[in-house]
Each structure stands twice: as structure tokens, then as C-alpha cells.
Amino acid sequence: MSVQTSKVPCRSCGSLNLRRFLDLGVTPLADALVRPDKVGEPEDRFPLEVAFCPDCTLTQILEEVPPQKLFVDNYLYFSSFSDHLLAHSERHADWLIDARNLGPDSLVVELASNDGYLLKNFVDRDIPVLGIDPAPDQAAAANAAGIRTLERFFGDEMARELRDAGHTADVIIANNVLAHVPDINGFVAGMATLLADDGLITVENPYVRELVDRREFDTIYHEHYCYYSCTSIDRLMQRHGLFLNDVEFFHNLHGGTLRWHIGHQNVRTERALEYLAAEEESGLNHFDYYSAFADTVEGVRKQLLGLLQDLKSQGASIAAYGAAAKGSTLLNYVGIETDLVDFVVDRNTHKQGTFMPGTNQPVLAPRALIERRPDYVLLLAWNFAEEIMAQQREYLEGGGKFIVPVPAPEIVGG
Ligand code: DWN
């Protein structure tokens, strides 16, 4: 991969020394599932290139698609369609309530609260909450469920409005959102403004080390402007008077997720110190760690495309599971169209009846796997493999097989 320096400033530190290491082509928006009346019409496409900042270690894409286009106009992602994620969220809420001694005089604010999947755990225990999410349908679903939600993009201006109105947050939760924000300095400044002096912020995000080590290139799409490490997060936070206090790792969530504990106090647990030291020692803070990733990704592409073509040449039928954003990146980058994969199934009813961006497979309900019995199912939502395969026992017991695409294509089951 020829290394080129970009003239796009780093989203975190403003450096002009960004170094591009991966080009996934010009692709459609990963969550822009195509409605039936729009099939065949030209889809918006944008360059999907990834760069590393040698000055603050943040990995990021070079293109900036307006958030309005990504999260408001046609956003179909609802968090409540994963039992695993719901259980994870409930455990997190329970821990926060106990560890922070939350009660009726507390305030828990969640940034990018989606359909209220997480805040409902606090509401059930009579703890005041405020959800903030710009996606209209998700915010409406949360409010309908009794979870107070403001349909807005969060930033420092909104934080000041809330603080001026007398609101400070004892806990701020920001799960899978800091990757989705183009102005991360404004967003983090808002967190610092809104957080009570002794408050706690918990931020969850997939770990960029896992993205590279486990070849999870399909988790790269235009919604994800940034890809974080402990080091890059800490440098971003310190710019706004916040500090990385602790780190938790969840191996089986979204391909490897970190939960960062952040606050106004400059204190660190032994665990946080270990993560920061390991990132420096492993080379994660330096460009060479990323320089060979493009070749690795190209290898996965060739392997997967070859496997699917071989199976088709043997007369096999192939479907896919999970109309996920990552699934869209995978199908488009590898070049998996309807000649290879006939249809995609997904439990999210809002996605059923649409078509995959760029590759046009119809999205059906999971029962189609039993009705049509494809020989193989490409698992696009591989991050939920355990949950989905347990759910699809009948398909597997009937001789069906799954294909897990990363870190290397593998046939599972049967
Ligand atoms: O940051 C993000 C990540 C964390 O989640 C967001 N950009 C949106 C989303 O990305 P994604 O769409 O790649 O994530 P998921 O959650 O891996 O997508 C899973 C898809 O699979 C969803 O459409 C729901 C569906 N699903 C299903 O049909 N049956 C999921 C489970 C667990 C199931 O049992």
C-alpha cells in the first residue's frame, strides 16, 4: 500500500500529517438500505479511505459524509434487536447504579441513546435519565417507551444549554457514538461541560487493535469516522480537561470492545496503565502497525470471493445473515452480488423488505432460511455469531452451514 500524506486535518489534534493505509473504494452508505421503490436508481457513493495520525495516534477515515445524511434521513439501526447487547447493557446499568450510588436525585445522560435499550434499566429503578439521539424513529420509540429523549445531535452548545438550565450529569454514557461524530472535540467539550465535578463518563467503542489483529475491515464504513485506542482516546480527552481513569475489555462484543472510564480527575487504575503501556510496546501508536493491513485485507477478499465462487460452481445456494452496516462494507468491497448471495435475512423488522446498499440482495425475515434452506449462509453479523447460531439451530440441524468471513473465511456447522 503506497503511503500518502493527506491534506485532511486530523479530527482530534488537527495535524496535517495523516498517513493513508487502506482504500476500500468508493462505496454506498453502509446503513442506507434501499427501499423497494428506489431499487435500480443511482445510490450515493463516497470514497472510503483510512488514515493514521502519527501525532495523536488516532485512526480515521478521510471522507466526511454529513451526519444528517447518515443518521437522520434513513437510519434503520435499532439497538434492541440483539439479546446479547441488551444483556450487556443491563449489566452495565446495574453496575453503574451500585458503584455510583445512583438514586432519585441523580441524572444519567446517554448520548446516542437509540431506542432507549439501555436507559430503560435506569427508568425501571426510578433513576432520572435523559436520552439524546438525532435519529427521529429511534428517539420516538424511546419516548413512547417512557424514556425521556431529545431528538438532537449532542455537542458543547447543547451541553451549555443543559448546564445553564441547572442540569449536570452524574453519569454520562456514550456507547458506539464517539466513532460516529465528525466534530469529536466539540462532542468531548460538551461531555466535560455537562459532567458533574465528581461524575463518571463511560464510553464504549470497538478497539482499533482488534480491528487490525482480527482483520475486521468490514467494521470500517462512513458512519465510523474514527477508530480508537486507549492512547488516542486519552489524548482527545485531556485536550478538554478529562482523563482516562480505567479500561474494560469485552472480547465478544462488536468484534472486541473497550469501555473507557473517564472523569475530571487525573487518576488511573493499574489496568489503564497496562493498556497504555501495551499500546506503546506493541507498536499500536506507530504507523508501521497499520502499513501492512491493506495487503491483509486484500488477502481476505480474495479468499472469501474464491470460496463463494467455488461453492456456487459446485451448485450450492448461498444466502447471508445480518443486514448490518459491516455486512454492506463486506459485500461491496469483496464484490458479492446477487450472482453469489441470493438474499440476506435480518431480525430487525425495519430492515425487512429493503435491499442491501450497492449489491441489491433483498432483506427478508430469518424464517426464510427454513423456508428456502440455502446450503450456506454468509454470517455478515459475525459479531453475534453465538447468539445467531443458537437461534438458527433448526437451520443447522437440517444440514445448513454458516460461513464466518473474518479473520479468515471459515465454514461452520452441519
Ligand atoms: O456502531 C455501530 C455498531 C456498533 O452497530 C452502528 N454503526 C450500527 C451497528 O453496526 P452494524 O449494523 O454493523 O451492527 P450490528 O449490530 O452488528 O448489526 C447486526 C444486524 O443483525 C442488525 O441489523 C440486527 C441483526 N440481528 C439479527 O437479525 N438477529 C442481530 C442479532 C443479534 C440477531 O439475532
Residues whose N, C-alpha, C, O or C-beta is under 5 A from the ligand:
A	BS01	DWN	Y77 F81 S82 D83 N176 E223 H254 G322 A323 A324 A325 K326 V345 D346 R347 N348 A381 N383 F384 E387 I388
